[in-house]
Amino acid sequence: MNYIQSSQNSTLKEIKSLHLKKNRDALGLFFVEGIRFVNDAIDNGQVISKIIISDKLEGLNGGSELIEKAKGVCSDISLVPEKLFKEVSDTQTPQGILAVLEKNQFNFEKVIEEGNSLVILDCLQDPGNAGTIIRTADAAGISAVLMSKGCVDLYSPKVLRSTMGSVFHVPIFEGLNITETIQILKQKGYKVIASHLSGKNNYFQEDLTGKSAIIVGNEANGISEETAHMADSLVKIPMPGKAESLNASIAASIMIYEIVRQKVM
């Protein structure tokens, strides 16, 4: 185990740089924090570049066990004083362990070919919404989540925390051209549906037993008109109450679980 005493150490500088999207993209790396999150990364076979541990960790429940577990999967582990750990942490009350991971790589064509249910995020901006939708997609057994250009960064700490580890379970593709993506999905036999104000049918009236893709639009503006024209069907979620709209992640979850309902019945 390495011992770091200076904030000018190259490992700490690299981790600090990963707080910015441009550096995460350039290096192909991101980081996760906390006992549960690092445990999940190890258990799901993530490629771990390095781990830093503060002297606080051993005193936490599960801390000592995680240190030993980490030694079995990562050769670059450093111990740092708690003060220095806080300088690179993204949380207000860090637990004292942070892992730098390689970004996940999936074969888009293979996932689309073998999958049967997809969620498409069209310029979704809120980290909490994105993370919650990914978590819901994971729970529902969705084949993949497709994120268009203009979406919030998947590997930002806030999105990652909101996924509650589901980022390790479901294939996710970023920075996609949504027009080209929908065209490909249609060619592969997917039915593409989107919730829209002009939708005529209720979402549960659609046949989603085959290959299906749900589009979730931007929180403020919904899906673009171009995207709406490309969808096979525009649907609505009935709202007999007085609320004017639903949170994007709630609307997405309702439609995701309609796919589950239809496929298991």
HELIX and SHEET records of a PDB file:
HELIX    1   1 SER A   10  SER A   17  1                                   8    
HELIX    2   2 LYS A   21  LEU A   27  1                                   7    
HELIX    3   3 ILE A   35  ASP A   43  1                                   9    
HELIX    4   4 LEU A   57  GLY A   59  5                                   3    
HELIX    5   5 GLY A   63  LYS A   71  1                                   9    
HELIX    6   6 GLU A   82  VAL A   88  1                                   7    
HELIX    7   7 PHE A  108  GLU A  114  1                                   7    
HELIX    8   8 PRO A  127  ALA A  140  1                                  14    
HELIX    9   9 PRO A  157  THR A  163  1                                   7    
HELIX   10  10 SER A  166  PHE A  168  5                                   3    
HELIX   11  11 ILE A  178  GLN A  187  1                                  10    
HELIX   12  12 TYR A  203  GLN A  205  5                                   3    
HELIX   13  13 GLU A  225  MET A  230  1                                   6    
HELIX   14  14 ALA A  248  VAL A  264  1                                  17    
SHEET    1   A 5 ASN A   2  TYR A   3  0                                        
SHEET    2   A 5 ILE A  77  VAL A  80  1                                        
SHEET    3   A 5 ILE A  48  SER A  54  1                                        
SHEET    4   A 5 ILE A  97  GLU A 102 -1                                        
SHEET    5   A 5 LEU A  29  GLU A  33 -1                                        
SHEET    1   B 7 ILE A 172  LEU A 176  0                                        
SHEET    2   B 7 ALA A 144  SER A 148  1                                        
SHEET    3   B 7 SER A 117  LEU A 121  1                                        
SHEET    4   B 7 SER A 212  VAL A 216  1                                        
SHEET    5   B 7 LYS A 191  SER A 195  1                                        
SHEET    6   B 7 SER A 233  LYS A 236  1                                        
SHEET    7   B 7 ASN A 201  ASN A 202  1                                        
END                                                                             
